[in-house]
Amino acid sequence: MFNRNTLIKQLKEQLQWDVIIVGGGATGLGIALDSTSRGYKTLLLEQVDFAKGTSSRSTKLVHGGVRYLAQGNVDLVKEALYERGLMLKNASHLVSNQSFIIPNYKWWDNLFYTIGLKIYDFLAGKLSFGKSIRISKEETKTRLETIKDVDLKGGVVYHDGQFDDSRLAINIAQSSIEYGATAINHFKVEQLLKDDDGSVNGLVARDVETNLTYRLKAKVVINATGVFTDEVLKMDDSTAKNRIRPSQGVHLVIDQSFLPGKDAIMIPKTDDGRVLFLVPWHNRVVVGTTDTLLDSHSLEPKALDKEVGFILSTANRYLTKKVTKEDVLSIFAGLRPLAAPKHKSEKTKEISRSHKIIVSDSGLITITGGKWTTYRRMAQDTLNKVIELGKLPNATCKTKKLLIHGANGVVDKSDHLYIYGTDKKAIKELIKESPELGEKLHSRLEFLKAEVVWAIRNEMARTIEDILARRVRVLFLDAKAAVEIAPVVANLLAKELNKNKDWEQEQVSDFTKIASHYII
């Protein structure tokens, strides 16, 4: 079912699609699942790999956005809190309830954040993750062992969601396929096709692996390409103005010893007016993020020295255990596709994070903005708009209660394989059949060879990077270890995909180049 040849066969046999989606990040995959579960013939094409861009590089939070509340954006927060609740229900193996502590060093902050977070709780309604409470200086110190206690007045605890972003993307891709969609990675859209009257009726796409091109017809084409939105809009109309301005967010990953408890830290006011999070994630800690407006975008954005410096100095202001560049296990940069500011002065943190649907004169539908937490709602709104335009027959959205592939209700975090949910059993079976697959990939890591084989056979992974960046998250957790195990992964890939030694070496060299961006 998740076999590339099977999926390409479907692509060749289907002469007319209802919906073709360009882009396999959170937004595109959400639309594919919504579309196919409504009964539309659905195709999704992704130029590299599912969640290759922004969707694998988030702060790993499923949240309403405490910061948007401070900006008075109540509707956005309310919508995101509702979606957060649905994500916990529908992908319980990947989304969990995370407690956050805001350490307070001025007594009135304690009051201010307590009141603000009570409003946050209220907006979550029945789908609340837990009440926010004030805690004493002593309890704050006990729960956050490494927090600086000079002038510490106490803390405020609140609850939000934490998740594994690209694992969820892969599972949504699998769910879409299980519901009848065709979703293919490493497939690049090169041109839009049009009727005589100029309306878009399909596209031309190239299979990056074989270099074969395909002409594909559809009732509607949806552009869900994030920071690449403008490229697709220009395929439609070469004179189109840029709609997107990328803003870069950088994260550092450090050892758990810098934040040994179960609680995350939220620092509400940094020098650039943003918030900084320190979040436990896969037995490490993710620290971020920054907000740097860029003039251009790429598939592999690179962290700037000043961004790394900013994160380290801000974190060190609050921690007794000093973090240095040498302590950084991995560094990753993601690009937010923000609406291009109309005035030069506009700060990125003030640009609306809500999503927008653009309908071009040609009938091309573009969805931009939003964030991971609201991916399901963005999909629903996009398809409802397509129906409203008369491009598809009416069918109701089914995704509110639709369980994502792997969701199982019971999560045992003592075994790192919990993130596979119901697939965990099948991975254990693989090890039974071939005990060597039970070996660890690296002495420093918990991950097993069986996970690599599983990713190739069942999760559509085609390259070392697909595996180590987005299926088994080694590149994001320990970039040096990722480089060290690349040859082992290349060998497993070559066996499974029937490739030769030259291909293996090329894979290792390609991956090493990419991994260099993740190492300071």
C-alpha positions in Angstrom: 0.0 0.0 0.0 2.8 2.4 0.8 5.0 1.1 -2.0 6.3 3.7 -4.4 5.7 1.5 -7.5 2.1 0.9 -6.5 1.5 4.6 -6.0 3.0 5.5 -9.3 0.8 2.9 -11.0 -2.2 4.6 -9.5 -0.9 7.9 -10.8 -0.6 6.5 -14.4 -4.0 4.8 -14.3 -6.1 7.8 -13.0 -6.9 9.9 -16.0 -8.8 12.7 -14.1 -8.3 13.7 -10.5 -10.7 15.7 -8.4 -8.0 17.3 -6.4 -4.2 17.6 -6.9 -2.3 19.1 -4.0 1.2 20.6 -4.5 3.3 20.3 -1.3 3.6 17.6 1.3 4.0 19.6 4.5 1.5 19.8 7.3 -1.0 21.8 5.2 -0.8 19.8 2.0 -1.1 16.5 3.9 -4.0 17.7 6.0 -5.8 18.7 2.8 -5.0 15.3 1.2 -6.5 13.5 4.2 -9.6 15.7 4.4 -10.1 15.5 0.6 -9.8 11.7 0.3 -12.0 11.1 3.4 -14.7 13.2 1.8 -14.6 10.8 -1.2 -12.7 12.9 -3.7 -10.0 11.3 -6.0 -6.9 12.9 -4.5 -3.3 13.2 -5.5 -0.5 14.8 -3.5 2.9 15.5 -4.9 5.9 16.6 -2.8 9.2 17.8 -4.5 11.5 16.3 -1.8 10.0 14.4 1.1 7.0 14.8 3.3 7.7 17.6 5.9 11.1 18.3 4.4 10.7 22.0 5.0 9.1 24.0 7.8 6.9 21.1 9.0 9.8 19.1 10.5 11.5 22.1 12.0 9.0 23.4 14.5 9.4 24.1 18.3 7.5 20.7 18.7 4.6 22.4 20.3 0.9 21.9 19.8 -0.4 25.1 21.3 -2.9 27.9 21.3 -0.1 30.5 21.3 0.1 32.3 24.7 1.9 35.1 22.8 -1.0 35.7 20.4 -3.2 36.1 23.5 -1.0 39.0 24.7 -1.5 40.5 21.2 -5.2 40.3 21.7 -5.7 37.7 18.9 -8.4 35.8 20.9 -10.1 34.1 17.9 -6.8 32.6 16.6 -6.0 31.3 20.1 -9.4 29.9 20.6 -9.3 28.1 17.2 -5.8 26.7 17.9 -6.8 25.5 21.4 -9.8 23.6 20.0 -7.5 22.0 17.3 -4.9 21.2 20.0 -7.6 19.2 21.8 -8.5 17.3 18.6 -4.9 16.5 17.9 -4.4 14.9 21.3 -7.5 12.7 20.7 -6.7 11.8 17.1 -2.9 11.3 17.4 -2.4 10.2 21.0 0.8 8.3 20.2 2.5 11.5 19.1 0.8 14.4 20.9 1.1 14.7 24.7 0.2 17.0 27.5 3.2 19.1 28.5 3.5 21.2 31.6 5.3 24.6 31.2 6.6 26.7 34.0 7.1 30.5 33.7 9.7 31.5 36.3 8.9 34.9 37.7 11.5 37.4 39.0 9.1 40.3 39.7 6.2 39.8 42.0 3.7 41.5 39.7 4.7 39.1 36.8 3.3 36.3 39.0 -0.1 38.0 39.1 0.0 39.1 35.4 0.8 35.7 34.0 -1.6 33.9 36.3 -4.5 36.1 35.1 -3.4 35.7 31.4 -3.2 32.0 31.7 -6.6 31.7 33.4 -8.0 33.3 30.2 -6.0 30.8 28.1 -7.6 27.9 30.2 -11.0 29.4 29.8 -10.7 29.7 26.0 -9.8 26.0 25.8 -13.1 25.1 27.4 -13.9 21.3 27.5 -10.7 20.5 25.7 -8.4 22.0 28.4 -5.1 20.3 29.1 -5.2 21.2 32.8 -5.6 24.3 35.0 -2.8 26.9 35.4 -1.6 27.5 38.9 0.8 29.7 40.8 3.6 27.9 42.5 6.0 29.1 45.3 9.7 29.8 44.8 10.5 26.5 46.6 8.3 24.4 44.3 9.7 26.2 41.2 13.3 25.4 42.3 12.3 21.8 43.0 10.6 21.3 39.7 13.3 23.2 37.7 16.5 22.0 39.2 18.7 24.1 37.0 16.8 27.5 37.3 18.6 30.5 38.7 17.1 31.4 42.0 18.5 34.9 42.6 15.4 37.2 42.9 13.2 34.3 41.9 9.7 35.0 43.3 7.9 31.9 42.1 6.4 30.5 39.0 3.2 29.9 37.0 2.4 26.4 35.6 0.3 26.0 32.6 -0.4 23.2 30.1 0.1 22.9 26.3 0.8 20.1 23.8 4.1 18.7 22.7 4.6 16.4 19.7 6.9 15.0 17.0 6.1 17.0 13.9 7.5 15.0 11.0 6.4 11.7 12.5 2.9 13.1 12.5 3.3 14.2 8.9 4.4 10.7 7.9 1.4 9.2 9.7 -1.0 11.7 8.0 0.5 10.7 4.6 -0.2 7.0 5.5 -3.7 7.8 6.7 -4.4 9.6 3.4 -3.2 6.5 1.4 -5.3 4.2 3.6 -8.3 6.3 2.8 -7.6 6.1 -1.0 -5.4 9.0 -1.8 -2.2 8.8 -3.8 0.6 10.7 -2.0 4.1 10.6 -3.6 7.4 12.2 -2.4 10.4 13.1 -4.6 8.0 14.2 -7.3 8.4 17.8 -8.6 5.7 19.9 -10.1 7.2 21.9 -13.1 4.3 23.5 -14.9 0.6 24.2 -14.6 -1.8 23.1 -17.4 -4.6 25.4 -18.6 -7.8 25.3 -20.7 -8.2 27.6 -23.6 -10.0 30.1 -21.3 -6.9 30.2 -19.0 -8.3 28.2 -16.2 -5.9 25.7 -14.5 -6.9 22.1 -15.3 -3.9 20.1 -14.2 -0.1 20.1 -14.1 3.1 18.6 -15.4 5.3 16.8 -12.8 8.6 14.9 -12.8 9.5 11.8 -10.9 12.9 12.9 -9.5 14.0 9.3 -9.2 13.4 8.2 -12.8 13.3 11.7 -14.5 10.0 10.7 -16.2 7.4 13.4 -16.6 3.7 13.1 -16.3 0.8 15.3 -17.5 -2.0 15.1 -14.8 -5.5 16.4 -15.1 -7.6 17.7 -12.2 -10.8 19.6 -11.4 -8.8 21.7 -8.9 -5.2 22.3 -8.1 -4.3 23.4 -4.6 -1.0 25.2 -3.9 0.1 24.3 -0.3 3.9 24.9 -0.7 4.6 27.1 2.3 7.7 29.2 1.6 7.6 28.1 -2.0 4.1 29.6 -2.5 5.3 32.3 -4.8 7.0 29.9 -7.2 3.7 28.2 -7.9 1.8 31.5 -8.2 4.4 32.6 -10.8 3.9 29.3 -12.7 0.2 30.5 -12.9 1.0 34.1 -13.7 4.6 35.3 -14.3 3.7 38.8 -13.3 2.3 37.8 -9.8 3.6 39.8 -6.9 5.3 38.0 -4.0 2.9 37.1 -1.3 5.4 35.4 1.1 8.3 36.7 3.1 10.2 34.0 4.9 11.0 34.4 8.6 13.7 32.1 10.0 13.3 30.3 13.3 16.3 28.5 14.8 16.4 25.8 17.5 19.2 24.2 19.4 19.0 20.7 20.9 20.9 20.0 24.1 21.3 17.2 26.6 18.6 16.5 29.1 20.9 17.4 32.0 20.3 21.1 31.3 16.6 20.6 32.2 16.4 17.3 34.0 12.7 17.3 35.2 9.5 16.7 33.3 8.5 20.4 33.0 9.3 22.7 30.1 10.3 26.4 30.6 8.7 29.3 29.0 10.6 32.6 29.1 7.9 35.2 28.3 10.0 38.2 27.3 13.3 38.1 25.4 15.3 41.0 24.1 13.5 40.8 20.7 10.1 40.7 22.3 9.5 37.0 21.5 9.2 34.1 23.9 11.9 31.4 24.4 11.0 27.8 25.1 13.1 25.0 26.6 11.1 21.8 25.9 11.9 18.2 26.8 11.8 16.2 23.6 12.9 12.6 23.0 15.1 12.6 26.1 16.8 15.8 25.0 15.9 19.5 25.2 14.8 21.8 22.4 15.6 25.4 22.9 14.2 28.1 20.7 13.2 30.1 18.7 14.3 33.1 16.8 12.5 35.3 14.3 14.7 36.7 11.5 13.2 38.1 8.3 15.0 36.8 5.2 15.0 38.0 1.6 15.2 34.5 0.2 14.5 30.9 1.0 16.1 27.5 0.5 15.4 23.9 1.2 18.2 23.9 3.8 18.2 27.2 5.7 21.3 27.9 7.7 21.3 29.2 11.3 23.1 32.6 11.6 25.7 33.0 14.3 23.8 35.9 15.9 20.7 33.6 16.2 22.7 30.9 18.0 24.3 33.5 20.2 20.9 35.0 21.1 19.4 31.6 22.1 22.5 30.7 24.2 22.7 34.0 26.0 19.0 34.1 26.7 18.9 30.5 28.0 22.0 31.2 30.1 20.4 34.1 31.8 18.0 31.6 33.4 20.0 28.4 33.9 22.6 27.6 36.6 24.2 25.1 34.2 25.9 27.1 31.5 25.2 26.0 27.9 28.0 26.6 25.4 28.3 25.9 21.7 30.1 22.7 22.5 27.0 21.4 24.2 24.8 21.8 21.2 23.9 18.3 19.8 22.0 19.6 16.8 20.9 22.9 15.4 18.0 23.3 13.0 16.5 26.2 11.1 13.0 26.4 9.7 11.3 29.1 7.6 7.8 30.4 8.4 5.8 31.5 5.3 4.6 34.8 6.5 2.4 37.1 4.5 4.8 39.7 2.9 4.6 42.9 4.9 3.1 45.8 3.1 5.4 48.2 4.9 9.1 47.8 5.5 8.7 48.5 9.3 6.4 45.5 10.0 7.9 43.2 12.7 7.4 39.5 12.0 6.0 38.8 15.4 3.2 41.2 14.5 2.3 39.6 11.2 -0.8 37.6 11.5 -0.3 33.8 12.0 -3.8 33.1 10.8 -4.2 31.3 7.4 -5.4 32.8 4.2 -6.9 31.2 1.1 -6.1 32.9 -2.2 -8.2 32.2 -5.3 -6.4 33.2 -8.5 -8.2 34.2 -11.7 -7.2 30.9 -13.2 -9.0 29.0 -10.4 -5.7 27.9 -8.7 -6.3 27.7 -5.0 -3.5 28.7 -2.6 -3.4 28.3 1.1 -0.8 30.2 3.1 0.1 31.0 6.7 -1.2 29.1 9.7 0.7 26.7 11.9 1.0 23.0 12.7 -1.6 23.1 15.4 -4.3 24.3 13.0 -3.4 22.1 10.0 -6.7 20.2 10.2 -8.8 23.4 10.3 -6.8 24.9 7.4 -7.6 21.8 5.3 -11.3 22.0 6.2 -11.5 25.7 5.3 -9.6 25.1 2.0 -11.9 22.3 0.8 -15.0 24.2 1.9 -13.9 27.1 -0.2 -13.4 24.8 -3.2 -16.9 23.5 -2.8 -18.3 27.0 -2.3 -16.7 27.9 -5.7 -18.6 25.0 -7.3 -15.4 23.1 -8.3 -16.4 20.0 -6.4 -19.7 18.4 -5.3 -20.6 19.0 -1.7 -19.3 16.5 0.9 -18.9 17.1 4.6 -15.6 17.2 6.5 -14.8 13.9 8.4 -11.5 14.8 10.1 -12.7 16.0 13.5 -12.9 12.5 14.8 -10.6 10.7 12.3 -7.8 8.8 14.0 -4.4 9.2 12.5 -2.4 6.1 11.4 -0.8 4.6 14.6 -3.1 6.3 17.1 -3.8 3.8 19.9 -4.8 5.5 23.1 -2.2 3.8 25.2 1.3 5.2 25.3 4.2 3.7 27.2 7.0 6.3 27.1 9.5 4.0 28.7 10.1 2.4 25.3 11.2 4.9 22.7 9.2 2.9 20.0 6.0 4.4 21.5 6.0 7.0 18.7 5.0 4.2 16.3 1.7 3.7 18.1 0.0 0.6 16.8 2.9 -0.1 14.4 5.2 -0.8 17.3 4.1 -4.4 17.3 5.1 -4.9 13.7 8.6 -3.4 14.4 9.0 -5.9 17.2 8.0 -8.7 14.7 10.7 -7.5 12.3 13.3 -8.0 15.1 11.9 -11.4 15.9 12.3 -12.5 12.2 15.8 -10.9 11.9 17.4 -10.5 15.3 20.3 -8.3 13.9 17.7 -5.6 13.3 17.4 -5.3 17.1 20.9 -3.8 17.2 21.3 -0.1 18.0 22.3 2.2 15.2 24.9 4.0 17.5 26.2 3.4 21.0 25.0 6.9 22.0 21.5 6.5 20.7 18.4 4.5 21.5 17.3 3.9 17.9 17.4 0.5 16.2 18.2 -0.9 12.7 14.6 -2.2 12.6 13.3 1.3 12.5 15.3 2.1 9.3 14.0 -1.0 7.6 10.4 -0.1 8.7 10.8 3.4 7.4 11.8 2.1 3.9 9.2 -0.6 3.7 6.2 1.2 5.3 6.9 4.9 5.5 8.0 5.8 2.0 11.6 6.8 2.9 13.9 6.9 -0.1 17.1 8.5 1.1 19.3 8.6 4.2 18.0 12.1 4.9 14.4 10.9 4.7 15.2 8.3 7.3 17.6 10.2 9.7 15.9 13.6 9.5 12.2 12.8 9.4 11.5 9.1 10.3 14.1 8.3 12.9 14.9 11.8 14.2 18.7 11.3 14.7 19.8 14.4 12.6 17.7 16.6 14.9 18.8 14.9 18.1 22.5 14.3 17.6 23.8 15.5 14.3 27.4 14.1 14.7 26.0 10.6 15.5 23.8 10.9 12.3 26.9 11.4 10.2 28.6 8.5 11.8 25.8 6.1 11.1 25.1 7.3 7.6 27.0 4.4 5.9 25.1 1.8 7.9 21.8 3.4 6.9 22.9 3.6 3.2 23.7 -0.1 3.3 20.3 -1.0 4.6 18.7 1.3 2.0 20.7 -0.1 -0.8 19.6 -3.7 0.1 16.0 -2.8 0.4 15.8 -0.7 -2.8 18.2 -2.8 -4.8 20.9 -0.2 -5.4 24.6 -0.5 -6.0 27.7 0.6 -4.1 28.0 3.8 -6.1 24.5 4.8 -5.2 25.4 4.1 -1.5 28.4 6.3 -1.6 26.5 9.1 -3.3 23.9 8.9 -0.6 26.5 9.2 2.2 28.1 12.2 0.6 24.8 14.0 -0.1 23.7 13.4 3.5 27.0 14.5 5.0 26.6 17.8 3.1 23.1 18.4 4.5 24.1 17.3 8.0 26.9 19.9 8.1 24.2 22.6 8.6 23.0 20.8 11.8 26.5 20.8 13.4 27.9 24.0 15.0 
